């Protein structure tokens, strides 16, 4: 179980790095499609603050994706090595996914979006529209993502039992 928790923390770190790279460095409006409409409308195009800023952002995105994929691959590899059955694999992947989704909801949506001042640091024009009232704006997409995570966990568990 400690391995599963550790892999969840790696996935959370990767998710945070993904957000920071996209919002703070790449600064492309395409990354704001999941943000509240008020924030999407307030965001203005940005010029690079320093030479190579967007390159740093893309490197962060690639590193984040590698970290997240690597955590899942290691979780499968370690489970195969430990002779996990389907149920153990499913529980491992489901716990990882559900903890990451809880992190997304509580840390990103509740804390960073509604209470901290992360977005106005990079996009000062968003400060007037950010408030705690935005929490829960995307509950439908979270519900869909939870269902997809359970399906993905089932699929990954099935693939790992075939190997």
C-alpha positions in Angstrom: 0.0 0.0 0.0 2.9 2.3 0.6 4.0 1.9 -3.0 0.5 2.9 -4.1 0.5 6.0 -1.9 4.0 6.9 -3.2 2.9 6.5 -6.8 -0.1 8.7 -6.1 2.2 11.4 -4.7 4.3 11.1 -7.9 1.2 11.5 -10.0 0.1 14.5 -8.0 3.5 16.1 -8.4 3.3 15.4 -12.2 -0.2 17.0 -12.3 1.1 20.1 -10.5 4.1 20.3 -12.8 1.7 20.0 -15.7 -0.5 22.9 -14.5 2.5 25.1 -13.6 4.2 24.5 -16.9 1.0 25.3 -18.9 -0.2 28.3 -16.9 3.1 29.8 -15.8 5.4 29.2 -18.7 3.7 28.0 -22.0 0.8 30.5 -21.4 -1.4 29.3 -24.3 -5.1 30.0 -24.2 -5.7 26.4 -25.4 -4.7 25.2 -21.9 -7.6 27.2 -20.3 -10.5 25.2 -21.9 -11.2 23.5 -18.5 -11.1 26.9 -16.6 -14.4 28.7 -15.7 -15.8 30.8 -18.5 -15.1 34.0 -16.6 -11.4 33.1 -16.4 -11.2 32.1 -20.0 -12.7 35.4 -21.1 -10.4 37.4 -18.8 -7.2 35.8 -19.9 -5.2 37.9 -22.4 -2.3 36.7 -24.6 1.1 37.1 -23.0 4.6 37.9 -24.3 7.5 35.9 -23.0 8.8 37.2 -19.7 12.3 35.8 -20.5 13.9 34.2 -23.5 13.0 30.5 -23.8 10.1 30.8 -21.3 7.7 28.7 -23.5 10.5 26.1 -24.1 10.9 25.7 -20.4 7.1 25.2 -20.1 7.0 22.6 -22.8 10.0 20.8 -21.1 8.0 20.9 -17.8 4.9 19.4 -19.6 7.0 16.6 -21.1 8.6 15.9 -17.7 5.3 15.9 -16.0 3.7 13.4 -18.5 6.8 11.2 -18.2 6.6 11.3 -14.4 2.9 10.4 -14.5 3.2 7.6 -17.1 6.3 6.3 -15.4 4.4 6.1 -12.1 1.6 4.0 -13.7 4.1 1.8 -15.5 6.1 1.2 -12.3 2.9 0.4 -10.5 2.1 -2.3 -13.0 5.7 -3.6 -13.1 5.9 -3.8 -9.4 2.5 -5.5 -9.2 3.6 -8.1 -11.8 6.8 -8.7 -9.9 4.7 -9.2 -6.7 2.3 -11.6 -8.5 -0.8 -9.3 -8.1 -4.1 -10.6 -9.2 -6.7 -8.6 -11.1 -8.4 -7.2 -8.0 -5.1 -6.1 -6.5 -4.1 -4.3 -9.7 -7.5 -2.7 -9.9 -7.4 -1.5 -6.3 -3.9 -0.1 -6.9 -4.8 1.8 -10.0 -8.2 3.0 -8.7 -6.6 4.3 -5.5 -4.0 6.2 -7.5 -6.5 7.7 -9.8 -9.0 8.6 -7.1 -6.3 10.2 -4.9 -5.1 12.2 -7.9 -8.7 13.3 -8.6 -9.2 14.3 -5.0 -5.9 16.3 -5.3 -7.3 18.0 -8.4 -10.5 19.0 -6.8 -9.2 20.1 -3.4 -5.8 21.6 -4.3 -6.4 22.9 -7.8 -10.0 23.9 -7.8 -10.7 24.8 -4.2 -7.3 26.1 -3.1 -5.4 27.4 -6.2 -8.4 28.6 -8.2 -10.6 29.9 -5.4 -8.4 30.9 -2.5 -4.7 31.3 -3.5 -3.4 33.8 -5.9 -1.6 31.6 -8.3 -3.4 32.6 -11.5 -3.3 36.4 -10.9 0.5 36.0 -10.5 0.7 35.1 -14.1 -2.6 36.6 -15.3 -3.4 39.7 -13.2 -6.5 40.4 -15.3 -8.1 37.3 -13.7 -8.0 38.6 -10.2 -11.5 40.3 -10.3 -13.2 37.1 -11.5 -11.6 34.6 -9.1 -13.5 33.8 -5.9 -14.7 30.9 -3.8 -18.0 31.0 -5.7 -16.2 29.3 -8.6 -15.7 26.1 -6.6 -17.7 23.3 -8.1 -18.1 25.0 -11.5 -17.0 21.8 -13.3 -18.6 19.1 -11.2 -20.1 17.4 -14.3 -16.7 17.0 -15.9 -15.3 15.7 -12.6 -18.0 13.1 -12.5 -17.3 12.0 -16.0 -13.6 11.9 -15.3 -14.2 9.7 -12.2 -16.1 7.2 -14.3 -13.4 7.2 -16.9 -10.8 6.7 -14.2 -12.6 3.6 -12.9 -12.7 2.3 -16.5 -9.1 3.1 -17.0 -8.2 1.3 -13.8 -10.1 -1.8 -14.9 -8.4 -1.7 -18.3 -4.9 -1.3 -16.8 -5.6 -4.1 -14.3 -6.7 -6.4 -17.1 -3.6 -5.6 -19.2 -1.3 -6.2 -16.3 -2.9 -9.6 -15.6 -2.3 -10.6 -19.2 1.4 -9.9 -19.0 
